C-alpha cells in the first residue's frame, strides 16, 4: 500500500498502517515467495555487529538476551594475530626503506 502522507519521507517498505514500515514477518514472506532467503543476510549482519560491539551493547541494541549476544560475539571473535604480524612486517620494511634511502643521499 502506498501512503499519501506528506509529513515526511516515505518508507522504503511501507506497511498497511500509514507511516509504519512493513512487519518483519510480512517482508520475509514476500521475499521468500521470490526465492530470496533472508537468513544468510541476517546472520551476516549479526556477525558483523558482534565482531564490532561488546555483548552487553549488542543485546541492548537488538533486544536479544545477553546469553545469545555472548554466543554471537564468541562466534564472531576476530583473531588479530595475523593482522598484527602483517602490520609489524610492513612497518619493518618501511623503516628499512627509509634507512636505505637516507644512506644513499
MODELLER restraints for C-alpha pairs under 7 A, 6 or more apart:
rsr = mdl.restraints
at = mdl.atoms
rsr.add(forms.Gaussian(group=physical.xy_distance, feature=features.Distance(at['CA:1:A'], at['CA:14:A']), mean=6.79, stdev=0.5))
rsr.add(forms.Gaussian(group=physical.xy_distance, feature=features.Distance(at['CA:1:A'], at['CA:15:A']), mean=6.73, stdev=0.5))
rsr.add(forms.Gaussian(group=physical.xy_distance, feature=features.Distance(at['CA:1:A'], at['CA:16:A']), mean=5.97, stdev=0.5))
rsr.add(forms.Gaussian(group=physical.xy_distance, feature=features.Distance(at['CA:2:A'], at['CA:14:A']), mean=6.79, stdev=0.5))
rsr.add(forms.Gaussian(group=physical.xy_distance, feature=features.Distance(at['CA:3:A'], at['CA:18:A']), mean=5.58, stdev=0.5))
rsr.add(forms.Gaussian(group=physical.xy_distance, feature=features.Distance(at['CA:11:A'], at['CA:21:A']), mean=6.33, stdev=0.5))
rsr.add(forms.Gaussian(group=physical.xy_distance, feature=features.Distance(at['CA:13:A'], at['CA:21:A']), mean=5.74, stdev=0.5))
rsr.add(forms.Gaussian(group=physical.xy_distance, feature=features.Distance(at['CA:13:A'], at['CA:22:A']), mean=5.71, stdev=0.5))
rsr.add(forms.Gaussian(group=physical.xy_distance, feature=features.Distance(at['CA:14:A'], at['CA:20:A']), mean=6.24, stdev=0.5))
rsr.add(forms.Gaussian(group=physical.xy_distance, feature=features.Distance(at['CA:14:A'], at['CA:21:A']), mean=4.54, stdev=0.5))
rsr.add(forms.Gaussian(group=physical.xy_distance, feature=features.Distance(at['CA:14:A'], at['CA:22:A']), mean=5.26, stdev=0.5))
rsr.add(forms.Gaussian(group=physical.xy_distance, feature=features.Distance(at['CA:15:A'], at['CA:21:A']), mean=4.63, stdev=0.5))
rsr.add(forms.Gaussian(group=physical.xy_distance, feature=features.Distance(at['CA:15:A'], at['CA:22:A']), mean=3.75, stdev=0.5))
rsr.add(forms.Gaussian(group=physical.xy_distance, feature=features.Distance(at['CA:15:A'], at['CA:23:A']), mean=6.82, stdev=0.5))
rsr.add(forms.Gaussian(group=physical.xy_distance, feature=features.Distance(at['CA:28:A'], at['CA:38:A']), mean=6.77, stdev=0.5))
rsr.add(forms.Gaussian(group=physical.xy_distance, feature=features.Distance(at['CA:31:A'], at['CA:37:A']), mean=6.92, stdev=0.5))
rsr.add(forms.Gaussian(group=physical.xy_distance, feature=features.Distance(at['CA:47:A'], at['CA:72:A']), mean=6.53, stdev=0.5))
rsr.add(forms.Gaussian(group=physical.xy_distance, feature=features.Distance(at['CA:47:A'], at['CA:76:A']), mean=5.48, stdev=0.5))
rsr.add(forms.Gaussian(group=physical.xy_distance, feature=features.Distance(at['CA:50:A'], at['CA:58:A']), mean=6.79, stdev=0.5))
rsr.add(forms.Gaussian(group=physical.xy_distance, feature=features.Distance(at['CA:50:A'], at['CA:72:A']), mean=5.84, stdev=0.5))
rsr.add(forms.Gaussian(group=physical.xy_distance, feature=features.Distance(at['CA:50:A'], at['CA:73:A']), mean=4.65, stdev=0.5))
rsr.add(forms.Gaussian(group=physical.xy_distance, feature=features.Distance(at['CA:50:A'], at['CA:76:A']), mean=6.00, stdev=0.5))
rsr.add(forms.Gaussian(group=physical.xy_distance, feature=features.Distance(at['CA:51:A'], at['CA:73:A']), mean=6.12, stdev=0.5))
rsr.add(forms.Gaussian(group=physical.xy_distance, feature=features.Distance(at['CA:51:A'], at['CA:76:A']), mean=5.16, stdev=0.5))
rsr.add(forms.Gaussian(group=physical.xy_distance, feature=features.Distance(at['CA:51:A'], at['CA:77:A']), mean=5.78, stdev=0.5))
rsr.add(forms.Gaussian(group=physical.xy_distance, feature=features.Distance(at['CA:51:A'], at['CA:78:A']), mean=6.67, stdev=0.5))
rsr.add(forms.Gaussian(group=physical.xy_distance, feature=features.Distance(at['CA:55:A'], at['CA:66:A']), mean=6.63, stdev=0.5))
rsr.add(forms.Gaussian(group=physical.xy_distance, feature=features.Distance(at['CA:55:A'], at['CA:69:A']), mean=5.01, stdev=0.5))
rsr.add(forms.Gaussian(group=physical.xy_distance, feature=features.Distance(at['CA:55:A'], at['CA:70:A']), mean=5.12, stdev=0.5))
rsr.add(forms.Gaussian(group=physical.xy_distance, feature=features.Distance(at['CA:55:A'], at['CA:73:A']), mean=6.09, stdev=0.5))
rsr.add(forms.Gaussian(group=physical.xy_distance, feature=features.Distance(at['CA:56:A'], at['CA:66:A']), mean=6.23, stdev=0.5))
rsr.add(forms.Gaussian(group=physical.xy_distance, feature=features.Distance(at['CA:58:A'], at['CA:69:A']), mean=6.17, stdev=0.5))
rsr.add(forms.Gaussian(group=physical.xy_distance, feature=features.Distance(at['CA:59:A'], at['CA:65:A']), mean=5.84, stdev=0.5))
rsr.add(forms.Gaussian(group=physical.xy_distance, feature=features.Distance(at['CA:59:A'], at['CA:66:A']), mean=5.31, stdev=0.5))
rsr.add(forms.Gaussian(group=physical.xy_distance, feature=features.Distance(at['CA:59:A'], at['CA:69:A']), mean=5.39, stdev=0.5))
